[in-house]
Amino acid sequence: MVFGLNAVWGREDHDLHNPLDMTNIDALLAYSAAHNVQIYGFELGNEKCGPPPELFAKDYHALHALLLKHWPAKANRPLLIGNDCNTNPSYLSSFLPLVEDVLDVTTYHHYDGYGLDPKIAEKIMTPNYLDSTLSAELDSVHQKYAPNSQLWVGEAAAAWHSGADGVTNAFTSSFWWSDALGVLAAHNHSVYCRQTLLGGNYGLLNRLTYQPNPDFYISQLFHELMGDVVLKVTGAAADGHGYLRTYTQCNRGGNGVTLLLINIAPNTTFVFSGGNGNVSWTPRLEYVLTAEQLSSKTINLNGQPLVVGSSGSALPPLLPKKVPSSGSSSSSAEDGTFSLSPHSIAFVVLPDAAASVCTKR
């Protein structure tokens, strides 16, 4: 659990130019430590706050002192996280140097679009929209002023104002979501706090039925297949004019690599083959995600709908299509290539891909 602390209540007259009274926060921390409440981290601030950077930095140092007091041992001390209030790069350029010695995690909120935009569905399926997920300037500021802190997305979805029904809770959102996970992992981000698990029209679960929306399965596959080491993609990534999105990471807990391939083109099929001697497209495991239409709230895995069991509690197994090594008795001439159809997403596991950094540990 990450617990958010109010950065406005506790200031005299709620004036952001007054220092933060830590009395209530100190009591909460003292109780948590005394009762061994397992808190992963405390985040000071959430959106509508943003005191001047010099004052806010003093609040963070005061909170850091309280964490040291209540959790003297670093091993079980909650992380200090923030600020989620004002993450404009110009503000962070002043704020981060003042807290880089105490801040464990830098967080920010980011929404790419507006839920009431009547064109939100068609906008999501464009390279420009997906490209807007990454703030290169914010990433650069973090690396310059607080490189020792982790970088998290503290809250985000494809569109704010609770998203849009039939868009941010449907297959359309999965193209944004899978791309966001891939591109941010490749740019120093280690955690993504999705808005939301349950609530609004952008939740991972349907807010009325609690059934998984398509993005739930994207999250599950990304977590289970994509490891912590990100690899650079060359070649095919530049050939899709932004409509083909490709990301590669070491497999989760083993040798080989997993590719995340995203095709937002409505009429173009991309074919992958060959390599530079280090990549073979066989053997492989394919997890290909499609839907009857972009507005569908049911997603297909290798052509089969992912449906929760009749009891309402059993998630469907996420089983891959297995393609054997080329030259084996069960392989075919086409096994050495992989085709990605229009409006589809695929996780392709290549267990024999030779990447020196992807070794069992």
N, C-alpha and C positions, 0 to 999 in steps of 0.2 A: 504494500500500500504506500502510495505517495500522498501525503496530507498537505493540502493547500492552506496557507496562513494568510489572513486578511492584512493587506498592507495599507488600508485606509482607516478602518476602525481602530481606534487607539491613538489617533492623532487629534490633538485639540481642535475642535470645530471641524474635524475631517479636512483640515487644511493640509495640502500636500507639502507645504513648506515648513510644517512643524515636525519635530522628531516623533518617531513611533514609540509609544508606551508599550514596553515588552512585558508588563505585569501579567496579562492574561496568557500570552504565549509562554511565558516562563512556567506558569502553573500547569499548562497543558503538557509541556515537555517533562516537567517533574513527575506528573502522574504517569505518563507513558513509560518513563524510565523505571519508576518504582514498581510498576505492575508488569514490567517486561512486555509491553505492547510492541509487537514487531512492526516497526515503521521503516520502510526502505529509505525514505527521504522526506524532508520538509521543503516545500516550495513557498517562498515568500512573494505574494503578489499574484494577481490574475486579471489580465486585461485592464479594466478601467482604474488604473492607479497611476504609476509613473511619476514619482517625485523627481526633483532635480537629481542628476546622477551622483553628485557629491553627498547629498543627504541620504539617498537610497543606499549608497555604498556603506555609510555608517550604520544603517539598519542591518545590513548583511553581516557586518563585523560583529555587531551586538548579538545577532542570532547565532553566529558561529561560536561566540564565547559561551552562550548558553548550552549549545550542543556539547562543547568540551566539558562544561561543568557537569552535565547530567549523564554523559557517556564518555568517561575518561579514556576508556579503551577504544582505539580506532576500529577494531575488528567488528564491533557491534554498533558503532555510531551511525545514525542516519545521515544520508547525504544532504548537503546544502544545495538547493536547486533554485534556479530562477533566470530571467525575472518574469517573463510572460506578460509584463505590463507594457513596456515600451521597448520593442525589439527593432526599432528603426536603426539601420546601420550607423547613422550619425550619432544617435544616442548611445548605442553600444560602444562606439569608439571612445566615448568619455567614461562610460560606466565600467566596462570590463577591466581596464587597467587598474581600477581601484579595488576590485574584488578578486582578481585572478589568483591571489594567494589563499583565498578561503572558499572559493566557489568550486563545487564538485561537478555540477552540470549546468550548462547553458541551455535554456529552453526558449522557444518562441512559438507563437500561433500563426497559422497561415491557411487561408481559404482562397481557392483559385477563382471562384465565381459566386454568383448570387442566386439563391434558390428560387426566387420569383422571376428570374430572367426567362422569358418565354422561349428563348433560343438556347437555353443551357444544355439541352441534350445534344444538339448538333455542334455546339462549341467544344464540348468535352472531346469529341471524336476528331480533333484537329491537332496537328503538331504544335501550333502556337499555344494552345491551352495547356497541353501536357508540359511544354517547356517552361511554363510560368511557375511550376511547382518549386523549382530550385531557385533560391535567391543566391546567386554567385557572390554578390557583394556581402551579404550577411555571413556566408561561409568564410569569405576572406577575412572579414573583421574578427570572427571567432578564432581563426587560425593565427592571426597576428597578435591578438591581445589576451586570449585565454586558451592557448592550445592544449594545456594540461587538463582542461575540463572536458567532460563528454558533451556532445552536441545532440540534443533531443528536439523533436517536434513535440511540443507540449499539448497541442490540440490542433486538429485540422480535419477537413473533409473536402470533398470536391466542390461544395458550395455552402455558404453560410445561410442563415435564416432557416435552419432545420432542413436544408436541402430541398429536393423536389421529388414528389412521389412519382414512381415510374422511371426515375432517372438515377438519383443517388442511392436508391435502394434496389436497383435493378442491374442488369448486365452492363449497361453503359458505364456505370461507376467503376466496374472492375478493370477497365482499360486505364482509367486514371489511377486507381488504387495500386495495381500491379506496377505501373510505371513509376509512381511516387516511391514505392518501396525500393525499386531497383535503383533509381537515380540518386536518392538520398543516401542509400547505403554506399554508393560509389563516391559520395562527397562527405565523408567523415561523420555521418549520423549513425548513432548506435541504437537509438530507441525511437519508436513512433507511437505516440499516444493518440489513437484514433477517436474522433468525435463521431459516433459514440458506440459503446457496446449495445445499449438499448435506449432509444429515445429519438424523437424526430424522424425524418425521412432519410437520414443518412447513417442509421445504426447498422451494425453488423448483424443484429437480430431484428426481425420484424417487430415493431413496437406493440402490435395488437396480438399477434399469434405466437410470438417468441421463436418462430421458425427462422433458420439461418437465411440471410440474404446472400446473394452471390459473393459479395466481398468477404464474407466469413470464410468461404472455402479458399479464396485467394490468400487470406491471412494464414490459414492452416497449412497450405502447401508451401508458401514462402518460408514459414517457420520451420517446417519439417525437412525441407530440401535444400534451402540456401544457407550455406555456412557463414562464418564470420569473416572469412578472407575474401575480399573483392578482387577480381581479376580485370585487366583492361581488355576490352573487346576491340578488335580491328577488322577491317575488311568489310563484311556484310553490313555492319552498323551504319556505314556511310552511304549505302546504296539505296536506302528506302525513302530518301527525301523527307525524313521525319515521320513517315507513316509506318516504318518498321523500327521497333524499339528493341534493343538487345542488351542483356545484362548477364554477366557470368560471375559466379562465386564458387568457391570450393564447396564440395558436398558437405552436408552436415555430419560431422563425426566420422569421416572416412576419406578414402582416396577418390580421385576423379573430380569432375566438376558438374555443376548444374547450370544450364542456360535458361534464362527467362526470355521468351520471345513473344512480342506483342505486335499484332498486325491491326492497325486502325484503318487501313485502306478498305473501301467498300467493294472494290472489284479486282484487286491485285493479289495473286498468290506468290509468296516468296519461297524459293527453293534453296536449301542449304546443302552443300556437298563439299567433299574434299577437305583441304586444310593445308597447313604448312609442314606436315610430317608429325606434328604433335597431337593432332586431333583426328580421331576416327569417329564416324557417326554410328558405328556399331561396335559392341552391343550398346543398346540404349533402353531407357525407360521413358515412355511418353505419357505426359499428363496434358491432354489437349482439352481446353475449355471453350465451349461454344454455347449458343442459346438459339431458340427459335426466332427471336428478334431482340433487338437491343433493349427494349423495354421489359423483357421477361424477368421475372423474379425467381425463376428456376433456371439453374445452370446445368449444363451437361458436361460430364467428364468422359472423354473418349466415346461420345455419342449416347451415353446413358445418363438420364436425369438423376441428379443428386437429391434424394428425398429422404426426409427423416422417417424412421420406423413408425409403424402404426401406433406404438405405445406413446409416441411423442417424445421419447427420451433417447433413442439410439441414433447417433449420427451415422450416415452412410460411410462405408469404407472408401478411402480414396486410393483405388487400385490402378496401377499403370498398365499400359500396353507394353509388352516386352518384345523387343526386336533383337534377335540373336546376332552373333558376330557374322560378318560377311564371309561366305565360304562354307558355313555350316550347312548341314543337310536341310535345315528348316528355313534358310535365308533365301532371299530373292535378289534379282539384279537391282531392284529399287531400294533395298535396305541401306545402301550407302548414301542415300539422300533423304532429306526431310523436308516436307512441304507444309507451309503454314498458310492456311486458307484465309480469305478475307474475314475481317471481324472475328478473330480468334486469338486466344492466348495459350501459350504452351510452356510448360516446364519440361525440359529435356535433360535427363540425367545420363551422363557419359562416364561410367565408372572406370573406364580404362584410359581416359584422357590423361596425357602426361603433363602435369603441372607440378614443378618441383616444390612449390609452397603448399600443395595439397597432399600432405602426408599424414598418416594416422599419428595421433599424439596420445 
